């Protein structure tokens, strides 16, 4: 009894494991396994006193009696099997790795299978076919992957050599082709369906789940009444419903837009379907063959030629068509009959600004599955000196709560700045290591190897990539460098073959956390190289000739100016107290260009934008200076002020570490005003010059000059036009606005609300009236002010996610690019069409006149507003004068009644006096 219980348990566990590992195992095999196990147990109980050897023989007989072949459907040589993961690893038949849909079979040696059955005994997946394996005549058995579960399991065993050979070497259909050639059609033999017992596979549970049940909760009403009113008499009276308030309410039907009744969907299933027959009428060409026929033209003989040429009919025909042929030949010489007029018409339309050429063409895209996974692009900058190189900064795509919970993980996974090249769209050429996520960065206009960036924690970071300039020069291919010869292999193929990772460049300086911004830095700009500012905000000449100062803004209500040189106090301290401490040398891979600023860098000026009405401050997100660098040269009128003091060809930033001690000349013609966009959608015009407070004498910022609330969301872009320095574009919320510096009444152009939020905007670098605006749905609106001003000229889809950055770039006069990044971390390089990149002959003047007309229209609107306000004020004064005049010339009703009462009382007194004097009224009567 004990041995039979053990064998029964092992067999039952084996079958259950096979059933669990095979998600589509048939119910019949499970039932047969259970029945065989029960028979085995009963047999063991009947022969409890038998020997263990006899019991094993009985168990083997019962196993052999279980028939798992497909003989019932006409395939007795096929035995379905279930292979566990362990069995697949032992015999190297893992699904989708060793065996797949393209190669679904595997030959296993008979010795390996027998060894597995000896080693694993009843646990072996070949145990149900042990007898078939032992009696198999060949040395190798064929295992086939059943992807469609045609026989109920994931694998099946072919138990005959004939079936194995027919599966491995299927016969060619020669007879069928011969019959088709002879014209014989194979007759269709109808096989009636075989009745089989219905086996439940769980469909009744699905039917029960799809059945409609009452799920709404029943509403119960309880009506109560105070106890003291029990048994009291009720008195009903009639009342006119229309006369009483709230007595009659008419409930008319109306359509409620907040609710809509959806049509219920009903799943209908049919188990029995009619026979489907596929037929075709195309003739099959079973034997294609090449055929050729050599022929000779039929020619007249000499006699026939003379007869035809001398005939009168030919002469009359030539005379009749002579004039028409002559005219046709002249027309062929004058006009090209093969010229396509429609195509020429389309070219003329596109040449004059038609819509056929106004589009953005996908040129290239960059993404990285490792460094850009679950990250978004925060800023994009083209390399100012090397064509075909573009840098992007990425940040984690997390909310504030998620960033707090995953702060420990983010400390280990810093988001870098990646340099992409047109020659290698897969691998970054260079990567800049960042202390925190970078939200904005910019190349130095004086030296592109110097890069400044703003972090999420409020720090300013500096990089020096001078050592990798040659690598970037070698990586570039130019704007049209898509063609590569067979000798010079592309860079990305060489990188794949070499397997080298991109170079990581460590930052060389970072600002102090204590004295920096308190929140994320949202915008950063370099001040031009022809002036610099002091602590009062006054502009001086820059004798160094390179950009040495930065300006940053942050939503912490502050704008900071930074100087790359150490302050003068550091000069005095270094002169008075010689350094006795040991100098900590930087690592060999870190440049020492800005070593004097690392962790001790403080801002030069702190500008706060205070509100005039309240005590709070504005929260700036974007800033626009008058002299912005749009990758074009500075106007020549400012070049005369530059007096460089460079020594040799060495990097100028390594030559100076302190500001010049010589007195500098004050520049009065440098504007110090700037535009700022805030988190609340306000556009502010202010001045960065500082003032001294009258009471304390400390330096304070000036109040904003103008403030307008136009946008209904955060301002994402505020930018000056590259063609008009006093024209500014602001984008935020659901609209955009165009401003004119000096016009304080408001924007000269304001768009209506868009269907989707605007996320970024940028002016075109080649056309004065064109700008691009990105939306949150992945589309870009192309605005052309010379074509339309009330709606975009064209809307083009770029991505399925939000557009985060837009940066145009001019490679050459024939190639203009637009870099567009999305929220999924993908950078799209779009080629701007000829219509959108090449201006017309008078476009600059037309756009200028359009802005002037809008300014005049705005002035006229203000004058009309003032006139209407004055007119309303005069009407109110006239009404007050009429009221005063009526009150002074005529008494009111109350005054008249009071006067009548006084007169009547005087009359009664006079009457009593007269009656008393005549003796008609006594004194006693008077009191009576």
C-alpha positions in Angstrom: 0.0 0.0 0.0 2.8 2.4 0.7 4.5 1.9 -2.6 1.3 2.2 -4.6 0.5 5.5 -2.8 3.9 6.9 -3.6 3.7 5.9 -7.3 0.1 7.3 -7.4 1.3 10.6 -5.9 4.3 10.9 -8.3 2.2 10.2 -11.4 -0.5 12.6 -10.3 2.0 15.4 -9.6 3.7 14.8 -12.9 0.4 15.2 -14.8 -0.5 18.3 -12.8 2.8 20.0 -13.5 2.5 19.3 -17.2 -1.0 20.7 -17.2 0.1 23.9 -15.3 3.1 24.5 -17.6 1.1 24.1 -20.8 -1.5 26.9 -20.8 -3.5 25.3 -23.6 -3.4 21.6 -22.5 -6.5 19.7 -23.3 -9.0 18.7 -20.7 -9.1 15.1 -22.1 -5.5 14.4 -21.3 -5.9 15.6 -17.7 -9.0 13.4 -17.3 -7.2 10.3 -18.7 -4.3 11.0 -16.4 -6.5 11.1 -13.4 -8.4 7.9 -14.4 -5.1 6.1 -14.9 -3.8 7.2 -11.5 -7.0 6.1 -9.9 -6.8 2.7 -11.6 -3.2 2.4 -10.5 -4.1 3.2 -6.9 -7.0 0.6 -6.8 -4.7 -2.0 -8.4 -2.1 -1.3 -5.7 -4.7 -1.7 -3.0 -5.9 -5.1 -4.3 -2.3 -6.4 -4.4 -0.9 -4.9 -1.3 1.0 -8.0 -0.4 2.8 -8.3 -3.7 6.4 -7.4 -4.1 7.6 -4.0 -5.1 8.9 -5.4 -8.4 5.4 -6.7 -9.3 3.9 -3.3 -8.5 6.4 -1.5 -10.8 5.4 -3.9 -13.6 1.7 -3.2 -13.0 2.4 0.6 -13.0 4.3 0.2 -16.3 1.4 -1.7 -17.9 -1.0 1.0 -16.8 1.3 3.7 -18.3 1.4 1.8 -21.6 -2.4 1.6 -21.7 -2.7 5.4 -21.7 -2.9 6.3 -25.4 -2.0 9.9 -26.1 -1.5 9.5 -29.8 -3.6 11.4 -32.4 -4.9 8.2 -33.9 -8.5 9.5 -33.5 -7.9 12.2 -36.1 -5.8 10.1 -38.5 -2.3 10.7 -37.2 -1.2 7.7 -35.1 2.4 8.6 -35.5 2.1 11.9 -33.6 2.2 12.1 -29.8 1.7 15.6 -28.2 4.0 16.4 -25.3 4.5 19.1 -22.8 8.1 20.3 -22.2 8.9 22.2 -19.1 11.6 24.9 -19.0 14.0 22.4 -17.5 13.5 19.9 -20.3 13.9 22.7 -22.9 17.2 23.7 -21.4 18.4 20.0 -21.2 17.7 19.3 -24.9 18.3 22.8 -26.2 14.8 23.3 -27.6 13.9 26.6 -26.0 10.9 28.3 -27.7 11.8 31.4 -29.8 15.5 30.7 -29.3 16.4 27.2 -30.4 13.1 26.4 -32.1 10.8 29.1 -33.7 8.2 29.5 -36.3 10.8 29.5 -39.1 12.5 26.4 -37.9 10.0 24.5 -35.7 11.7 21.1 -35.4 14.6 19.6 -33.5 16.3 16.2 -33.8 17.1 14.6 -30.4 19.2 11.5 -29.9 17.6 8.4 -28.6 20.4 7.8 -26.1 19.9 11.3 -24.6 16.2 10.7 -24.1 16.7 7.2 -22.5 19.3 8.7 -20.2 16.9 11.5 -19.2 14.2 8.9 -18.4 16.6 7.0 -16.3 17.8 10.1 -14.5 14.5 11.8 -13.9 12.3 8.7 -13.9 8.6 9.6 -13.8 9.4 13.4 -13.6 10.8 13.2 -17.2 8.5 14.7 -19.8 9.2 11.7 -22.1 7.8 9.2 -19.5 4.3 9.0 -21.2 6.0 7.8 -24.4 8.6 5.6 -22.8 7.6 2.5 -24.7 7.5 4.4 -28.1 11.0 5.8 -27.5 12.5 2.4 -26.5 10.9 0.6 -29.6 11.8 3.4 -32.0 14.1 1.9 -34.7 16.1 5.0 -35.6 18.9 6.8 -33.7 17.3 10.3 -33.7 13.7 11.3 -32.9 12.0 14.3 -34.4 10.4 16.9 -32.0 8.2 19.6 -33.6 7.1 22.9 -32.1 3.3 23.2 -32.3 2.8 27.0 -32.3 -0.9 26.9 -33.2 -1.6 24.1 -30.6 -3.0 22.0 -33.4 -2.6 18.8 -31.3 -3.3 20.4 -27.9 0.3 20.8 -26.6 3.3 23.0 -27.3 5.4 20.1 -28.8 4.7 16.7 -30.5 6.8 13.6 -31.1 7.0 12.0 -34.6 7.2 8.2 -33.8 7.9 6.8 -37.3 10.8 7.1 -39.7 8.4 7.6 -42.7 6.7 10.5 -41.1 10.0 12.1 -40.0 11.4 11.8 -43.6 8.2 13.3 -45.1 8.3 16.2 -42.6 12.0 16.9 -43.2 11.9 16.3 -47.0 8.4 17.1 -48.2 7.7 15.6 -51.7 7.3 17.9 -54.6 3.9 18.3 -56.1 4.8 16.8 -59.5 1.6 14.9 -60.1 -0.6 17.9 -59.2 1.2 20.0 -61.7 0.9 17.3 -64.4 -2.8 17.0 -63.7 -3.2 20.8 -64.0 -1.3 20.7 -67.2 -3.5 18.1 -68.7 -6.6 20.1 -67.6 -7.8 17.7 -65.0 -9.5 19.3 -61.9 -9.2 17.6 -58.6 -12.6 16.7 -57.2 -13.5 18.0 -53.8 -14.5 15.2 -51.3 -16.8 16.3 -48.6 -15.9 14.9 -45.2 -18.9 15.1 -42.8 -18.0 16.3 -39.3 -17.4 13.6 -36.7 -19.5 13.8 -33.6 -17.4 14.2 -30.5 -18.4 14.6 -26.8 -18.4 18.3 -25.7 -15.5 19.2 -23.4 -15.8 22.2 -21.2 -12.9 24.7 -21.7 -14.2 27.5 -19.5 -16.6 29.1 -21.9 -19.4 29.0 -19.5 -17.5 31.3 -17.2 -17.1 33.8 -20.0 -20.8 33.6 -20.8 -21.6 34.2 -17.2 -19.3 37.2 -17.0 -20.8 38.7 -20.1 -24.3 38.2 -18.9 -26.2 41.4 -17.8 -26.8 41.6 -14.1 -28.4 44.3 -12.0 -25.5 46.3 -10.6 -27.2 49.5 -9.6 -28.0 50.0 -6.0 -31.7 50.3 -5.2 -32.9 53.6 -3.8 -34.8 53.6 -0.6 -37.0 56.4 0.7 -38.0 57.0 4.3 -40.8 59.4 5.2 -41.0 60.6 8.8 -43.2 62.9 10.8 -42.9 64.5 14.2 -44.6 62.6 17.0 -46.7 65.5 18.2 -48.4 65.7 14.8 -49.6 62.0 15.0 -53.4 61.9 14.8 -53.8 65.6 14.2 -56.4 66.8 11.8 -55.4 67.8 8.3 -57.2 70.6 6.7 -57.0 70.9 2.9 -57.8 74.2 1.1 -58.0 75.3 -2.5 -55.3 77.6 -3.8 -54.7 79.2 -7.1 -51.4 77.8 -8.3 -50.5 80.7 -10.6 -51.0 83.4 -7.9 -48.9 81.8 -5.2 -45.1 81.8 -5.3 -43.6 78.5 -6.2 -47.0 77.0 -6.5 -46.8 76.0 -10.1 -43.5 75.0 -11.8 -43.4 73.9 -15.4 -40.8 71.2 -16.1 -40.2 71.3 -19.8 -37.8 68.9 -21.5 -34.4 70.0 -22.6 -31.2 68.5 -23.8 -28.5 68.2 -21.2 -25.1 68.3 -22.8 -23.4 67.0 -19.7 -24.8 63.5 -20.2 -25.0 61.3 -23.2 -26.5 57.9 -23.4 -24.1 55.5 -25.1 -25.4 52.7 -27.1 -24.7 49.4 -25.4 -22.4 46.9 -27.2 -23.5 43.3 -27.4 -21.1 40.5 -28.1 -22.6 37.8 -30.4 -20.9 34.5 -30.9 -21.7 31.7 -33.3 -20.4 28.2 -32.8 -21.6 26.7 -36.2 -20.7 28.7 -39.3 -21.4 27.8 -42.9 -18.7 26.3 -45.1 -16.3 28.8 -46.6 -14.8 28.1 -49.9 -12.0 30.1 -51.5 -12.0 30.3 -55.3 -9.9 32.2 -57.8 -10.2 32.8 -61.6 -6.6 33.7 -62.3 -4.9 31.3 -64.6 -1.8 29.7 -63.1 1.2 29.8 -65.3 2.9 26.6 -64.2 5.7 26.5 -66.8 7.0 30.0 -67.6 9.5 29.9 -70.5 11.3 32.5 -72.6 10.4 32.6 -76.3 11.9 34.6 -79.1 10.9 34.9 -82.8 13.2 36.3 -85.5 11.4 38.0 -88.4 12.2 40.2 -91.4 10.2 43.2 -92.6 8.1 42.7 -95.7 9.6 44.9 -98.4 8.4 45.9 -101.9 10.3 44.7 -104.8 11.9 47.2 -107.2 9.1 46.9 -109.7 6.5 47.5 -106.9 8.4 50.6 -105.7 8.4 52.2 -109.1 4.8 51.4 -109.6 3.8 53.0 -106.2 5.9 56.1 -106.6 4.6 56.8 -110.1 1.0 56.3 -109.2 -1.4 59.3 -109.3 -2.9 58.5 -105.9 0.4 59.1 -104.2 0.9 62.4 -105.9 -2.6 63.6 -105.0 -2.0 62.6 -101.4 1.3 64.5 -101.1 -0.2 67.6 -102.7 -3.2 67.5 -100.2 -1.1 67.2 -97.0 1.9 69.3 -98.1 0.7 72.5 -96.4 -0.3 70.8 -93.2 3.0 69.0 -92.8 4.9 72.2 -93.4 2.9 74.1 -90.7 3.4 71.2 -88.3 7.2 71.2 -88.9 7.3 75.0 -88.3 5.4 74.6 -85.0 7.8 71.9 -83.8 10.7 74.3 -84.4 9.0 77.2 -82.6 7.2 75.4 -79.7 8.3 72.4 -77.6 5.3 70.1 -77.8 6.7 67.9 -75.0 6.8 70.7 -72.5 4.6 70.0 -69.4 2.5 73.1 -68.8 1.0 71.9 -65.6 4.3 71.2 -64.0 5.6 74.6 -65.0 2.5 76.2 -63.5 3.2 74.5 -60.2 6.8 75.7 -60.2 5.7 79.3 -60.9 3.2 79.0 -58.0 5.9 77.8 -55.5 8.3 80.5 -56.7 5.8 83.2 -55.7 5.1 81.7 -52.3 2.5 79.0 -53.1 1.6 76.3 -50.7 3.1 73.5 -52.7 6.5 74.1 -51.1 5.6 75.3 -47.6 6.5 72.3 -45.5 9.1 70.8 -43.2 10.8 67.7 -44.5 12.3 65.1 -42.1 16.0 65.0 -42.5 17.3 63.0 -39.6 16.4 62.0 -36.0 18.5 61.2 -33.0 17.6 59.0 -30.0 19.4 56.8 -27.5 17.7 53.9 -25.7 20.1 54.0 -22.8 20.7 57.7 -21.9 17.3 59.0 -23.1 15.0 56.3 -21.6 12.2 57.9 -19.6 13.8 61.3 -20.1 12.7 64.5 -21.9 14.8 67.0 -23.9 14.9 70.3 -22.0 17.2 72.4 -24.2 18.7 72.2 -27.7 21.7 74.2 -29.1 23.5 74.0 -32.4 27.3 74.2 -32.3 28.2 77.7 -33.5 31.4 76.7 -35.3 31.0 73.1 -36.5 28.2 72.3 -38.9 26.4 69.1 -38.3 27.0 69.0 -34.5 24.1 69.6 -32.2 23.9 69.3 -28.4 20.8 68.5 -26.2 20.3 68.4 -22.5 17.8 65.9 -21.0 16.0 65.7 -17.7 14.0 63.0 -15.9 10.4 62.9 -16.9 9.1 63.0 -13.3 6.6 65.1 -11.3 7.7 66.8 -8.1 6.3 64.0 -5.9 8.0 61.3 -8.0 11.3 63.2 -7.9 11.1 63.4 -4.1 10.4 59.7 -3.7 13.1 58.7 -6.2 15.7 61.2 -5.0 18.2 58.5 -3.9 18.0 56.9 -7.3 18.4 60.2 -9.1 21.7 60.9 -7.3 23.2 57.9 -9.0 21.7 58.5 -12.4 22.6 62.0 -13.6 21.2 63.2 -16.9 24.1 64.3 -19.3 24.3 66.7 -22.2 24.7 64.7 -25.5 26.5 65.9 -28.6 25.0 64.4 -31.8 26.6 64.3 -35.3 24.8 64.0 -38.6 27.2 61.3 -39.6 26.2 59.0 -36.6 22.5 59.1 -35.6 22.9 56.2 -33.2 25.9 57.0 -30.9 26.6 60.4 -29.2 30.0 61.9 -30.1 30.5 63.5 -26.7 28.7 63.6 -23.3 29.0 66.3 -20.6 28.7 65.2 -17.1 26.3 67.2 -15.0 26.0 67.6 -11.2 22.2 67.8 -11.6 19.6 67.8 -14.4 20.3 70.7 -16.8 17.3 72.7 -17.9 19.1 75.3 -20.1 22.6 75.8 -21.5 24.3 77.9 -24.1 27.6 78.0 -26.0 29.9 81.0 -25.4 29.8 83.3 -28.5 33.4 84.1 -28.1 34.7 80.6 -27.7 32.3 77.7 -28.6 34.4 75.3 -26.4 33.1 77.1 -23.3 29.6 76.0 -22.3 27.4 77.4 -19.4 24.3 75.6 -18.1 21.7 76.0 -15.4 20.8 73.1 -13.1 17.5 72.1 -11.4 19.0 73.0 -8.0 19.9 76.6 -8.9 23.6 76.1 -9.6 25.5 77.4 -12.7 27.9 74.9 -14.4 30.8 75.6 -16.7 32.5 73.1 -19.2 35.6 73.4 -21.3 35.7 71.0 -24.3 38.8 72.4 -26.0 40.5 69.0 -25.8 37.7 67.4 -27.8 37.4 70.0 -30.5 39.4 67.9 -32.9 37.1 64.9 -32.3 34.0 66.9 -33.1 35.7 68.3 -36.2 36.5 64.8 -37.5 32.9 63.6 -36.7 31.2 66.3 -38.7 30.2 65.6 -42.4 28.5 68.8 -43.3 24.8 69.5 -44.0 24.7 67.4 -47.2 27.0 64.7 -46.0 24.8 61.7 -46.3 26.9 60.0 -49.1 29.8 57.8 -48.0 32.2 56.0 -50.2 33.0 52.3 -49.8 36.6 53.1 -48.8 35.8 55.6 -46.0 33.3 53.9 -43.7 30.7 55.9 -41.8 31.6 56.9 -38.2 28.7 55.0 -36.7 29.8 51.7 -38.4 33.3 52.3 -37.1 31.9 52.9 -33.6 29.9 49.7 -33.7 32.9 47.7 -34.8 35.3 49.2 -32.3 32.6 49.2 -29.5 33.9 52.4 -27.9 31.7 54.4 -25.6 31.4 58.2 -26.0 33.8 60.4 -24.0 32.5 61.8 -20.7 33.7 65.4 -20.0 33.5 66.4 -16.4 32.5 70.0 -15.5 35.3 72.3 -14.5 33.4 74.7 -12.2 30.1 74.9 -10.4 28.6 77.8 -8.5 28.0 78.0 -4.8 24.7 76.5 -3.6 24.3 78.9 -0.7 24.5 82.1 -2.8 22.8 80.8 -6.0 19.2 80.4 -7.1 16.9 78.5 -4.8 14.9 76.8 -7.6 15.6 75.6 -11.1 17.3 77.9 -13.6 15.0 78.3 -16.5 17.0 80.6 -18.8 20.6 81.6 -19.3 22.3 84.1 -21.7 25.8 85.4 -22.3 26.3 89.1 -22.2 28.0 90.5 -25.5 31.7 90.8 -25.6 31.8 94.5 -26.1 30.6 95.6 -22.6 30.4 94.4 -19.0 28.5 95.6 -15.9 29.5 96.4 -12.4 27.6 95.9 -9.1 25.5 99.0 -9.8 24.4 97.6 -13.2 26.3 100.3 -15.1 27.8 99.2 -18.4 31.5 99.6 -19.1 33.7 98.8 -22.0 35.1 95.2 -22.2 38.8 95.4 -23.0 39.2 91.7 -22.9 37.2 91.2 -26.1 35.5 88.0 -25.0 32.3 87.2 -23.1 33.0 87.2 -19.4 29.5 87.6 -17.9 26.3 85.6 -17.7 22.7 86.4 -16.8 20.3 83.8 -15.4 16.7 83.8 -14.2 14.7 81.5 -12.0 11.2 81.3 -10.6 12.6 82.2 -7.2 11.8 85.9 -8.1 15.4 86.7 -8.9 17.7 87.5 -11.9 21.5 87.0 -11.4 24.5 88.4 -13.2 27.6 86.2 -13.0 31.3 87.1 -13.8 33.8 84.5 -14.9 36.6 86.4 -13.2 37.2 86.3 -9.4 36.1 89.4 -7.5 38.4 92.2 -6.4 38.2 91.1 -2.8 39.9 87.9 -3.8 42.8 89.9 -5.3 43.3 91.8 -2.1 43.2 88.7 0.0 45.7 86.9 -2.2 48.1 89.9 -2.0 47.8 90.3 1.8 47.8 86.7 3.0 50.0 84.4 1.0 48.6 80.9 0.7 50.0 78.4 3.2 47.5 75.6 2.6 48.2 72.8 0.2 46.7 73.2 -3.2 44.3 70.4 -4.1 45.1 69.5 -7.6 42.2 68.7 -10.0 41.9 65.2 -11.6 43.9 64.9 -14.8 40.7 64.7 -17.0 39.2 67.9 -15.5 40.3 71.2 -17.2 41.6 73.9 -14.9 40.1 76.8 -16.9 37.7 77.9 -14.1 39.3 76.3 -11.1 39.2 79.6 -9.2 35.4 79.6 -9.4 34.6 76.0 -8.3 32.1 75.9 -5.4 32.9 79.6 -4.5 31.3 81.3 -7.5 28.8 84.0 -6.4 26.6 86.2 -8.4 27.7 89.8 -9.2 24.2 91.4 -9.2 20.9 90.2 -7.8 17.9 91.8 -9.5 14.5 91.3 -7.9 11.2 92.1 -9.8 9.1 93.6 -7.1 5.3 94.1 -7.6 4.2 97.7 -7.3 0.7 97.1 -5.9 1.6 94.3 -3.3 4.7 93.3 -1.4 5.4 90.2 -3.4 7.7 89.6 -6.4 7.3 88.3 -9.9 8.6 84.8 -10.8 10.6 85.1 -14.1 10.9 82.1 -16.4 12.4 83.6 -19.6 14.4 86.7 -20.2 15.2 88.6 -23.4 18.1 91.1 -23.8 18.4 93.6 -26.6 21.6 92.1 -27.9 20.8 88.4 -28.3 23.0 86.0 -30.3 21.0 84.2 -33.0 24.1 82.6 -34.7 24.6 85.6 -36.8 27.2 88.3 -36.5 27.0 91.3 -34.2 26.3 94.6 -36.1 29.4 96.3 -37.3 28.5 99.6 -35.5 29.4 98.0 -32.2 32.7 96.5 -33.3 34.6 99.7 -32.8 34.2 99.5 -29.0 36.0 96.2 -28.7 39.6 96.6 -27.6 41.0 93.1 -27.1 43.9 92.4 -24.8 44.6 88.9 -25.9 48.1 87.5 -25.7 49.0 84.9 -28.4 46.7 82.1 -29.6 46.1 80.5 -26.2 42.6 80.2 -24.8 41.7 83.7 -23.5 39.8 82.3 -20.5 43.1 80.7 -19.2 45.0 84.1 -19.4 42.8 86.1 -17.0 41.3 85.2 -13.7 40.7 88.6 -12.2 39.0 91.8 -13.6 41.2 94.6 -15.0 42.4 97.1 -12.5 42.6 99.9 -15.1 39.7 102.4 -15.1 37.2 101.5 -17.7 35.1 103.8 -19.9 31.4 104.0 -19.2 29.2 103.2 -22.2 26.1 105.4 -22.2 24.6 104.1 -25.4 24.2 100.5 -24.2 20.5 99.8 -23.3 20.0 98.1 -19.9 16.3 97.3 -20.4 15.0 93.8 -20.8 11.8 91.8 -21.2 10.8 89.0 -18.8 8.1 86.3 -18.9 6.7 85.0 -15.6 5.0 81.9 -14.3 1.7 83.6 -14.1 1.7 84.6 -17.8 2.8 88.2 -17.3 5.2 90.1 -19.6 7.4 92.6 -17.7 9.6 95.4 -19.1 12.2 96.5 -16.6 15.8 97.9 -16.1 18.7 96.0 -14.4 20.3 99.2 -13.0 20.4 99.3 -9.2 19.3 102.1 -6.9 20.3 103.1 -3.4 17.6 103.2 -0.8 17.2 106.6 0.9 16.9 105.2 4.4 19.5 102.4 4.6 21.7 103.2 1.6 21.7 99.6 0.4 21.3 98.7 -3.3 17.8 97.7 -4.4 16.3 96.9 -7.8 14.1 99.2 -9.7 10.4 98.8 -10.1 9.2 97.3 -13.4 8.4 99.9 -16.0 5.5 98.0 -17.6 3.5 94.9 -16.8 0.9 93.2 -18.9 -1.0 90.0 -18.3 -1.7 88.5 -21.7 -1.0 84.8 -21.4 -3.2 82.4 -19.3 -0.3 80.2 -18.4 3.5 80.1 -17.9 5.5 82.0 -20.5 7.7 79.4 -22.3 9.5 81.7 -24.8 10.2 85.4 -25.1 12.5 86.3 -27.9 13.5 89.3 -30.0 13.3 89.2 -33.8 16.6 88.7 -35.6 15.5 91.4 -38.1 14.0 94.0 -35.8 15.6 94.5 -32.4 12.5 96.2 -30.9 10.1 93.4 -31.9 9.6 90.7 -29.3 7.7 87.4 -29.5 6.2 85.9 -26.4 4.6 82.4 -26.2 2.7 80.9 -23.3 -0.5 79.3 -22.2 -3.0 79.1 -25.1 -1.8 82.1 -27.2 1.2 84.2 -28.3 1.8 87.9 -28.6 4.1 90.3 -30.5 5.4 93.3 -28.7 7.0 96.6 -29.7 9.6 98.0 -27.4 8.6 101.6 -26.5 4.9 100.9 -26.9 3.6 100.6 -23.3 -0.1 100.2 -24.1 0.1 96.4 -24.9 1.0 94.0 -27.6 0.7 95.1 -31.2 -0.6 91.6 -32.2 -2.3 89.0 -30.0 -3.5 85.6 -31.2 -6.8 84.0 -30.3 -6.9 80.9 -28.0 -5.6 77.8 -29.7 -7.1 74.4 -29.4 -4.0 73.1 -27.7 -1.5 74.7 -25.4 1.6 76.3 -26.8 4.9 75.0 -25.4 7.7 76.8 -27.3 8.2 79.4 -30.1 11.1 80.7 -32.2 11.6 83.3 -35.0 12.8 82.2 -38.4 16.4 83.2 -39.1 15.9 83.9 -42.8 12.4 85.4 -43.1 11.3 88.4 -41.1 7.6 87.5 -41.0 7.8 83.8 -40.3 8.0 82.1 -36.9 7.4 78.6 -35.6 5.3 77.6 -32.5 5.2 74.1 -30.9 2.2 72.7 -29.3 1.5 70.0 -26.6 0.0 67.6 -29.1 3.2 67.2 -31.1 2.2 69.7 -33.9 4.1 72.8 -35.1 2.2 75.9 -36.3 4.0 77.8 -39.1 3.0 81.5 -39.0 3.6 83.7 -42.0 2.4 87.3 -41.3 2.5 88.2 -45.0 0.0 85.5 -45.8 -2.3 85.2 -42.7 -2.4 86.9 -39.3 -5.5 85.3 -37.8 -4.5 81.7 -38.2 -1.3 79.7 -39.0 -0.4 79.3 -42.6 0.3 75.6 -42.0 0.2 73.0 -39.2 2.4 70.0 -39.4 2.6 67.0 -37.2 6.1 66.1 -35.9 5.6 63.8 -32.9 3.0 62.1 -30.8 4.2 63.8 -27.7 4.7 67.4 -26.5 7.1 69.6 -28.4 9.8 70.9 -25.9 12.3 72.9 -27.9 12.6 74.5 -31.4 16.0 75.8 -32.7 16.5 76.8 -36.4 20.0 76.8 -38.0 21.4 77.9 -41.4 24.0 75.6 -42.8 24.3 77.3 -46.2 22.2 79.4 -48.5 20.5 76.3 -49.8 20.0 74.3 -46.6 18.1 75.6 -43.6 17.4 73.2 -40.7 15.0 73.2 -37.8 15.8 71.2 -34.7 12.6 70.0 -32.9 12.7 67.9 -29.7 9.8 66.1 -28.0 8.9 64.9 -24.5 10.0 61.3 -25.3 13.7 62.4 -25.8 13.8 62.2 -29.6 15.5 65.0 -31.5 14.0 65.6 -35.0 16.1 67.5 -37.7 13.7 69.0 -40.2 14.8 70.6 -43.5 13.0 73.9 -44.1 11.6 74.2 -47.6 12.6 76.9 -50.1 9.4 79.0 -49.6 9.9 79.1 -45.8 13.6 79.8 -45.9 14.1 82.3 -48.7 12.5 85.7 -48.4 11.0 87.8 -51.2 12.7 90.9 -52.5 10.7 93.3 -50.4 9.7 91.1 -47.4 11.6 93.1 -44.8 10.0 96.3 -45.8 6.5 94.7 -46.0 6.8 93.3 -42.5 8.1 96.6 -41.2 5.2 98.5 -42.7 2.8 95.9 -41.2 4.2 96.5 -37.7 3.9 100.2 -38.2 0.2 99.9 -39.3 -0.5 97.8 -36.2 1.2 100.4 -34.0 -1.0 103.1 -35.5 -4.1 101.0 -35.1 -3.2 100.5 -31.4 -2.7 104.3 -31.0 -6.0 105.0 -32.6 -7.7 102.4 -30.4 -6.2 104.1 -27.3 -7.4 107.5 -28.5 -10.9 106.2 -29.0 -10.8 104.7 -25.6 -9.8 108.0 -24.0 -12.4 109.9 -26.1 -15.1 107.4 -25.0 -14.0 107.7 -21.3 -14.1 111.5 -21.5 -17.5 111.4 -23.2 -18.9 109.2 -20.5 -17.5 111.5 -17.8 -19.2 114.5 -19.4 -22.5 112.7 -19.6 -22.3 111.9 -15.9 -21.5 115.5 -15.1 -24.5 116.7 -17.2 -26.8 114.4 -15.4 -25.6 115.7 -12.0 -26.1 119.4 -13.1 -29.7 118.6 -14.1 -30.5 117.1 -10.7 -29.1 120.1 -8.9 -31.1 122.5 -11.1 -34.4 120.7 -10.5 -33.7 120.6 -6.7 -33.1 124.5 -6.6 -36.0 125.8 -8.7 -38.9 123.6 -7.5 -39.8 122.2 -4.1 -40.3 118.6 -3.5 -43.7 117.0 -2.5 -42.6 116.6 1.1 -41.6 120.2 1.4 -44.8 121.4 -0.1 -46.9 119.3 2.3 -44.9 120.6 5.3 -45.5 124.2 4.1 -49.2 123.6 3.7 -49.4 122.2 7.3 -47.7 125.3 8.7 -50.0 127.7 6.7 -53.0 125.8 8.0 -51.9 126.0 11.6 -51.4 129.8 11.2 -54.9 130.1 9.7 -56.4 128.4 12.7 -54.7 130.6 15.1 -55.8 133.8 13.3 -59.4 132.5 13.2 -59.5 131.9 16.9 -58.2 135.4 17.6 -60.9 137.0 15.4 -63.7 135.0 17.0 -62.5 135.8 20.5 -62.4 139.5 19.8 -65.9 139.5 18.5 -67.1 137.6 21.6 -68.2 134.6 19.7 -65.7 132.4 21.3 -64.9 132.3 25.0 -61.6 131.6 26.6 -62.9 128.4 28.2 -64.1 127.2 24.9 -60.7 127.9 23.6 -59.2 125.4 26.0 -62.1 123.1 25.5 
